[in-house]
Amino acid sequence: MKKLTRRRVLTGAATMLAAPAIAAGKYSPGASDTEIKIGQTMPYSGNASAYGQNGRAHAAYFKMINETGGINGRKINLISLDDGYSPPKTVELARQLVERDQVLFLYAPLGTQCNTAIQKYMNQKKVPQLFVSTGASKWGDPAHFPWTMGWQPDYRTEGEIYAKHIKQTIKNPKIAILRQNDDMGNDYVSGFRELISSFKDTIGADAIVADATYEVTDPTVDSQILQLKNSGANVFYNVTTPKFAAQAIKKSAEIGWKPVQYIVNVSASIGAAIKPGGFENAQGIITAQYIKDITDPSWATSPDFMEWKAWMEKYNSSANPMESANATGYASAFTVTQVLRQCGDDLTRENVMRQAANLHDLEVPMLLPGIRLNTSPTDFYPIKSVRLSHLEGEHWKLFGDLISRDAA
């Protein structure tokens, strides 16, 4: 009996010693023959909780994937945690996901400040911080942060596009800015301000007449809107998250301020910002789009829209169908599953980043026609194009041609 027990122990030890050698080139923590475990932080609570719908859409998409066979036979296990849009909480939860839960990577954590708080940590740990849900330009810096990649168009370029449109269409612009007092607000305004300044010979050196900020913990932006109106501005650059965007739209109408208004893409959701602000108050507002307006009936017969609608009805039926996060989350989740498919059986963290940086002319459902994803080891900006649109009735109406980052 003793000999038999000893042989079993020795066999077990030999197996444990051999296993790392067999699996080392195939799996990193979080991956196995049956599972791909990924982590995420989302603001399911707090003033930015409207963005939490992105995480719910991701979970619904992965549920569909799992029910239809998974990724190369493996089920996706998404651990999505509520950080309340608070960077200190994001740091705590990211450490938990990496060190305790042993996820393969973080997927689409939301918020510029939140991702900034964990960027160095994720890169030191060499754990992918993949397709972050923020458009700050800093996510496209593979030379310094090779484990962090963005997904959506970058804020700086979007701001520059609005600045060009103002120059082209508005005589003697007097611009008022409302922005969130953090890296998101700063990134959206920096390129915009620099380009407006470069136009001083044609639009004047003092085109920006007011610049007001708010904190994410503020209850309202009513006082800031009054301040901006009193500046005499005839252009309003609205750099906010959905809750405050709706407040700004509504308050501007209440006090009779009717500037030409530009609203940033991250707050252009019909369901989360425009409808709450009042359709009658939002007519003519301009934004930049890369995702199809899911409330626009003109897309109703588009094959990808019909597939998206069927997915919504089966897997995401409790969601507000007017919230653009349902389309954004769907498209983003499609992208990460494509990366995992390209990984095949090599589910190491290194290969996840290698495949993420190897997307070529990828067509993604729910993106506007003509927009394709392209990445490389030196290009971490997957989506580089947008189209301008303005609110007409209860939908966004596209105008002009695609504008690409390289041409912005």
C-alpha positions as CSV (number, residue, x, y, z in Angstrom):
1,M,0.0,0.0,0.0
2,K,2.8,2.4,0.8
3,K,4.5,1.7,-2.5
4,L,1.3,2.3,-4.4
5,T,0.7,5.6,-2.5
6,R,4.3,6.7,-3.2
7,R,3.9,5.9,-6.9
8,R,0.8,8.0,-7.1
9,V,2.5,10.9,-5.4
10,L,5.5,10.7,-7.7
11,T,3.2,10.5,-10.8
12,G,1.3,13.6,-9.6
13,A,4.6,15.5,-9.0
14,A,5.8,14.6,-12.4
15,T,2.6,15.8,-14.0
16,M,2.8,19.1,-12.2
17,L,6.4,19.6,-13.3
18,A,5.6,18.8,-16.9
19,A,2.4,20.8,-17.1
20,P,4.0,24.3,-17.3
21,A,6.3,23.2,-20.0
22,I,3.4,22.0,-22.1
23,A,1.1,24.9,-21.4
24,A,3.6,27.8,-21.2
25,G,3.5,28.7,-24.9
26,K,-0.3,28.3,-25.1
27,Y,-1.9,29.9,-22.1
28,S,-1.5,32.8,-19.8
29,P,-3.5,33.1,-16.6
30,G,-7.2,33.3,-17.3
31,A,-7.2,31.0,-20.3
32,S,-7.6,27.2,-20.5
33,D,-9.0,24.5,-22.8
34,T,-12.5,25.5,-21.8
35,E,-12.5,29.2,-20.7
36,I,-11.3,32.7,-21.5
37,K,-11.6,34.8,-18.4
38,I,-11.5,38.6,-18.9
39,G,-12.0,41.5,-16.6
40,Q,-13.6,44.9,-16.8
41,T,-14.5,48.0,-14.7
42,M,-17.6,50.0,-15.5
43,P,-19.6,52.8,-13.9
44,Y,-22.7,51.0,-13.0
45,S,-23.3,53.6,-10.3
46,G,-22.6,57.3,-9.9
47,N,-23.0,60.3,-12.2
48,A,-21.6,58.5,-15.2
49,S,-23.8,55.4,-14.7
50,A,-25.4,55.9,-18.2
51,Y,-22.2,54.4,-19.5
52,G,-22.8,51.2,-17.6
53,Q,-24.9,50.1,-20.5
54,N,-21.7,49.4,-22.4
55,G,-20.8,46.7,-19.9
56,R,-24.3,45.2,-20.0
57,A,-24.1,45.1,-23.8
58,H,-20.7,43.4,-23.7
59,A,-22.1,40.7,-21.3
60,A,-25.1,40.2,-23.5
61,Y,-22.9,39.8,-26.6
62,F,-20.7,37.2,-24.9
63,K,-23.8,35.3,-23.7
64,M,-24.7,35.0,-27.4
65,I,-21.2,33.8,-28.3
66,N,-21.2,31.3,-25.5
67,E,-24.5,29.9,-26.5
68,T,-23.4,29.4,-30.1
69,G,-20.2,27.5,-29.3
70,G,-17.8,30.1,-27.8
71,I,-14.5,31.1,-29.2
72,N,-12.6,28.2,-30.7
73,G,-14.6,26.0,-28.3
74,R,-13.9,28.1,-25.2
75,K,-16.5,30.0,-23.3
76,I,-15.9,33.7,-22.4
77,N,-16.2,34.5,-18.7
78,L,-16.5,38.2,-18.2
79,I,-16.0,39.6,-14.7
80,S,-17.4,43.2,-14.9
81,L,-17.1,45.2,-11.7
82,D,-18.6,48.6,-10.7
83,D,-16.0,51.3,-10.1
84,G,-18.5,54.2,-9.9
85,Y,-16.3,56.2,-12.4
86,S,-13.9,56.6,-9.5
87,P,-10.2,56.2,-10.4
88,P,-9.1,55.0,-6.9
89,K,-11.8,52.3,-7.1
90,T,-10.6,51.4,-10.6
91,V,-7.1,50.8,-9.2
92,E,-8.4,48.6,-6.5
93,L,-10.6,46.5,-8.8
94,A,-7.9,46.2,-11.5
95,R,-5.5,44.8,-9.0
96,Q,-8.2,42.4,-7.8
97,L,-9.0,41.3,-11.4
98,V,-5.3,40.8,-12.3
99,E,-3.9,39.4,-9.1
100,R,-6.8,37.6,-7.4
101,D,-9.1,36.7,-10.3
102,Q,-6.2,36.0,-12.7
103,V,-7.9,37.3,-15.8
104,L,-6.3,37.0,-19.2
105,F,-6.7,40.8,-19.8
106,L,-8.9,43.8,-19.1
107,Y,-11.4,44.5,-21.8
108,A,-12.9,47.9,-22.4
109,P,-12.6,49.4,-18.9
110,L,-14.5,52.7,-19.1
111,G,-13.4,56.3,-18.4
112,T,-10.3,58.4,-19.3
113,Q,-9.4,59.1,-15.7
114,C,-10.1,55.6,-14.6
115,N,-7.9,54.1,-17.4
116,T,-5.2,56.6,-16.8
117,A,-5.0,55.5,-13.1
118,I,-4.2,51.9,-14.1
119,Q,-2.3,52.3,-17.3
120,K,1.2,52.1,-15.8
121,Y,0.2,49.2,-13.5
122,M,-1.2,47.2,-16.5
123,N,1.9,47.8,-18.5
124,Q,4.2,46.9,-15.7
125,K,2.3,43.7,-15.2
126,K,2.3,43.1,-19.0
127,V,-1.5,42.5,-18.9
128,P,-3.4,43.8,-21.9
129,Q,-5.6,46.9,-21.3
130,L,-7.5,46.3,-24.5
131,F,-10.0,48.4,-26.4
132,V,-10.5,50.8,-23.6
133,S,-13.8,52.6,-23.6
134,T,-12.5,56.1,-23.9
135,G,-11.2,58.1,-26.9
136,A,-8.3,59.9,-25.2
137,S,-5.4,60.2,-27.6
138,K,-2.9,58.7,-25.1
139,W,-4.2,55.2,-25.8
140,G,-2.4,55.1,-29.1
141,D,1.2,55.1,-27.8
142,P,2.6,51.6,-28.3
143,A,6.2,52.9,-27.9
144,H,5.6,53.7,-24.3
145,F,2.5,51.7,-23.4
146,P,2.5,48.5,-25.5
147,W,-0.1,46.8,-23.4
148,T,-2.8,49.5,-23.8
149,M,-4.9,50.0,-26.9
150,G,-7.9,52.2,-27.7
151,W,-10.9,51.4,-29.9
152,Q,-13.0,54.4,-30.7
153,P,-12.0,57.6,-32.5
154,D,-9.7,59.8,-30.4
155,Y,-11.1,62.9,-28.7
156,R,-8.4,65.3,-29.8
157,T,-9.1,64.6,-33.5
158,E,-12.8,64.9,-32.9
159,G,-12.3,68.3,-31.4
160,E,-10.2,69.4,-34.3
161,I,-13.0,68.4,-36.7
162,Y,-15.4,70.6,-34.9
163,A,-12.9,73.5,-35.0
164,K,-12.6,73.2,-38.8
165,H,-16.3,73.1,-39.2
166,I,-16.7,76.2,-37.2
167,K,-14.2,78.0,-39.3
168,Q,-15.9,76.9,-42.5
169,T,-19.4,77.7,-41.6
170,I,-19.7,80.4,-38.9
171,K,-18.9,84.0,-39.4
172,N,-17.3,85.8,-36.4
173,P,-17.7,82.8,-34.0
174,K,-17.7,83.6,-30.3
175,I,-17.2,80.2,-28.7
176,A,-18.2,79.0,-25.2
177,I,-16.9,75.7,-23.8
178,L,-18.3,73.5,-21.1
179,R,-16.1,70.7,-20.2
180,Q,-15.6,68.0,-17.6
181,N,-12.7,68.9,-15.4
182,D,-10.4,65.9,-16.1
183,D,-8.3,64.3,-18.8
184,M,-11.4,63.6,-21.0
185,G,-12.4,67.2,-21.0
186,N,-8.8,68.4,-21.5
187,D,-8.2,66.0,-24.4
188,Y,-11.4,67.1,-26.2
189,V,-10.5,70.8,-25.8
190,S,-6.7,70.8,-26.4
191,G,-6.8,70.0,-30.1
192,F,-9.9,72.2,-30.6
193,R,-8.3,75.2,-28.8
194,E,-5.0,74.9,-30.7
195,L,-6.7,74.7,-34.1
196,I,-9.1,77.6,-33.3
197,S,-6.0,79.6,-32.3
198,S,-4.3,78.8,-35.6
199,F,-7.3,80.3,-37.4
200,K,-6.9,83.7,-35.7
201,D,-6.2,85.4,-39.0
202,T,-9.6,84.4,-40.4
203,I,-11.9,84.2,-37.3
204,G,-10.1,86.5,-34.9
205,A,-7.7,85.9,-32.0
206,D,-10.4,86.0,-29.3
207,A,-12.8,83.5,-30.7
208,I,-13.0,81.5,-27.5
209,V,-14.9,83.9,-25.1
210,A,-15.7,81.5,-22.2
211,D,-14.5,78.2,-20.8
212,A,-16.4,76.7,-17.9
213,T,-15.7,73.4,-16.1
214,Y,-17.7,71.0,-13.9
215,E,-16.8,68.1,-11.6
216,V,-18.3,64.7,-12.1
217,T,-19.6,64.9,-8.6
218,D,-21.5,68.2,-9.3
219,P,-25.3,67.9,-9.1
220,T,-26.0,70.2,-12.1
221,V,-24.3,72.5,-14.6
222,D,-27.1,75.1,-14.6
223,S,-24.8,77.8,-13.2
224,Q,-22.2,77.1,-15.8
225,I,-24.7,77.4,-18.6
226,L,-25.9,80.8,-17.3
227,Q,-22.2,81.9,-17.2
228,L,-21.7,80.8,-20.8
229,K,-24.8,82.6,-22.1
230,N,-23.7,85.8,-20.4
231,S,-20.4,85.6,-22.3
232,G,-22.3,86.5,-25.5
233,A,-21.2,83.3,-27.2
234,N,-22.9,82.2,-30.4
235,V,-21.2,78.8,-30.5
236,F,-21.4,76.2,-27.7
237,Y,-18.9,73.3,-27.5
238,N,-20.5,70.9,-25.2
239,V,-17.9,68.5,-23.7
240,T,-19.8,66.5,-21.2
241,T,-21.0,63.0,-20.2
242,P,-24.7,62.1,-20.9
243,K,-26.2,63.3,-17.6
244,F,-24.7,66.7,-17.9
245,A,-25.2,66.9,-21.7
246,A,-28.9,66.5,-21.1
247,Q,-28.9,69.2,-18.4
248,A,-27.0,71.6,-20.7
249,I,-29.3,71.1,-23.6
250,K,-32.4,71.6,-21.4
251,K,-31.0,74.6,-19.5
252,S,-29.8,76.4,-22.6
253,A,-33.4,76.2,-24.0
254,E,-34.9,77.3,-20.7
255,I,-32.9,80.6,-20.6
256,G,-33.3,81.3,-24.3
257,W,-29.7,80.7,-25.3
258,K,-29.6,79.4,-28.9
259,P,-26.0,79.1,-30.1
260,V,-24.8,76.7,-32.8
261,Q,-24.1,73.7,-30.6
262,Y,-21.5,70.9,-31.0
263,I,-21.9,67.9,-28.7
264,V,-19.1,65.4,-28.3
265,N,-19.8,61.9,-29.6
266,V,-19.6,60.2,-26.1
267,S,-22.7,62.2,-25.2
268,A,-24.6,62.0,-28.4
269,S,-26.9,59.1,-27.4
270,I,-30.5,59.7,-28.3
271,G,-31.7,57.7,-25.3
272,A,-29.2,58.8,-22.7
273,A,-28.8,62.5,-23.5
274,I,-30.9,63.9,-26.4
275,K,-34.3,62.7,-25.4
276,P,-33.8,63.6,-21.7
277,G,-32.6,67.1,-22.8
278,G,-35.7,67.4,-25.0
279,F,-35.8,66.8,-28.7
280,E,-37.3,70.3,-29.2
281,N,-34.3,71.8,-27.5
282,A,-31.7,69.8,-29.4
283,Q,-32.7,70.5,-33.0
284,G,-29.6,71.3,-35.2
285,I,-27.0,70.2,-32.6
286,I,-23.9,68.8,-34.4
287,T,-21.9,65.8,-33.5
288,A,-19.4,63.3,-35.1
289,Q,-20.5,59.7,-35.5
290,Y,-18.9,56.4,-36.3
291,I,-21.7,54.2,-35.1
292,K,-25.1,53.9,-36.8
293,D,-27.9,55.9,-35.1
294,I,-30.0,53.0,-33.8
295,T,-33.1,55.2,-33.7
296,D,-32.8,56.1,-37.4
297,P,-35.3,54.1,-39.5
298,S,-33.1,54.5,-42.6
299,W,-30.9,51.6,-41.3
300,A,-33.9,49.3,-40.7
301,T,-33.1,47.0,-43.7
302,S,-29.4,47.0,-43.3
303,P,-28.3,43.4,-42.6
304,D,-26.1,44.2,-39.7
305,F,-28.9,46.3,-38.1
306,M,-31.3,43.5,-38.5
307,E,-28.9,41.1,-36.8
308,W,-28.3,43.6,-34.0
309,K,-32.0,44.1,-33.5
310,A,-32.5,40.3,-33.2
311,W,-29.7,40.2,-30.7
312,M,-31.3,43.0,-28.7
313,E,-34.6,41.1,-28.6
314,K,-33.0,37.8,-27.5
315,Y,-30.1,38.8,-25.3
316,N,-30.5,42.4,-24.3
317,S,-34.2,42.9,-24.1
318,S,-34.2,44.8,-20.8
319,A,-32.1,47.6,-22.3
320,N,-33.4,51.0,-23.5
321,P,-33.4,50.4,-27.3
322,M,-32.6,54.1,-27.8
323,E,-29.3,54.1,-26.0
324,S,-26.4,54.1,-28.4
325,A,-24.2,52.2,-25.9
326,N,-26.1,49.1,-27.1
327,A,-24.7,49.5,-30.6
328,T,-21.2,50.7,-29.4
329,G,-20.9,47.8,-26.9
330,Y,-22.1,45.3,-29.6
331,A,-19.5,46.5,-32.1
332,S,-16.7,46.6,-29.5
333,A,-17.5,43.1,-28.3
334,F,-17.5,41.9,-31.9
335,T,-14.0,43.3,-32.3
336,V,-12.5,41.6,-29.2
337,T,-14.0,38.3,-30.2
338,Q,-12.3,38.7,-33.6
339,V,-9.0,39.1,-31.8
340,L,-9.6,36.0,-29.7
341,R,-10.5,34.0,-32.8
342,Q,-7.2,35.1,-34.4
343,C,-5.4,34.0,-31.3
344,G,-6.4,30.4,-32.0
345,D,-5.0,28.1,-29.3
346,D,-2.2,30.6,-28.4
347,L,-4.0,32.4,-25.7
348,T,-1.0,34.1,-24.1
349,R,-1.2,37.8,-23.2
350,E,1.5,38.5,-25.7
351,N,-0.4,36.9,-28.5
352,V,-3.6,38.8,-27.5
353,M,-1.8,42.1,-28.0
354,R,-0.1,40.8,-31.2
355,Q,-3.4,39.9,-32.7
356,A,-5.1,43.1,-31.6
357,A,-2.3,44.9,-33.4
358,N,-3.0,42.8,-36.5
359,L,-6.4,43.9,-37.7
360,H,-6.6,44.7,-41.4
361,D,-9.6,46.3,-43.1
362,L,-11.9,44.6,-40.5
363,E,-15.6,45.2,-41.2
364,V,-17.5,45.6,-37.9
365,P,-21.2,45.5,-37.6
366,M,-23.0,48.7,-36.7
367,L,-20.2,51.0,-37.8
368,L,-21.1,53.6,-40.5
369,P,-20.5,52.4,-44.1
370,G,-17.0,52.9,-45.2
371,I,-15.4,52.7,-41.7
372,R,-13.0,49.7,-41.3
373,L,-10.7,48.8,-38.4
374,N,-7.0,48.8,-39.0
375,T,-4.1,48.4,-36.5
376,S,-0.4,47.5,-36.6
377,P,2.4,47.3,-34.1
378,T,2.9,51.0,-34.5
379,D,-0.8,52.0,-34.9
380,F,-3.0,51.5,-31.8
381,Y,-5.9,53.6,-33.2
382,P,-8.4,51.0,-34.6
383,I,-11.2,53.4,-35.7
384,K,-9.9,56.5,-37.4
385,S,-12.9,57.9,-39.3
386,V,-16.2,59.8,-38.4
387,R,-18.9,61.6,-40.2
388,L,-20.6,64.8,-39.0
389,S,-24.3,64.8,-38.4
390,H,-26.9,67.1,-37.0
391,L,-30.1,66.4,-35.1
392,E,-33.2,66.5,-37.3
393,G,-36.5,65.6,-35.6
394,E,-35.6,62.7,-33.4
395,H,-32.7,61.3,-35.3
396,W,-29.2,62.2,-36.3
397,K,-28.8,63.0,-40.0
398,L,-25.4,62.5,-41.6
399,F,-23.9,65.1,-43.8
400,G,-20.6,65.5,-45.6
401,D,-18.0,62.8,-46.3
402,L,-16.0,60.5,-44.0
403,I,-13.3,62.4,-42.2
404,S,-10.3,60.4,-41.2
405,R,-7.8,61.0,-38.4
406,D,-4.8,61.3,-40.8
407,A,-6.6,64.0,-42.7
408,A,-8.0,65.8,-39.7
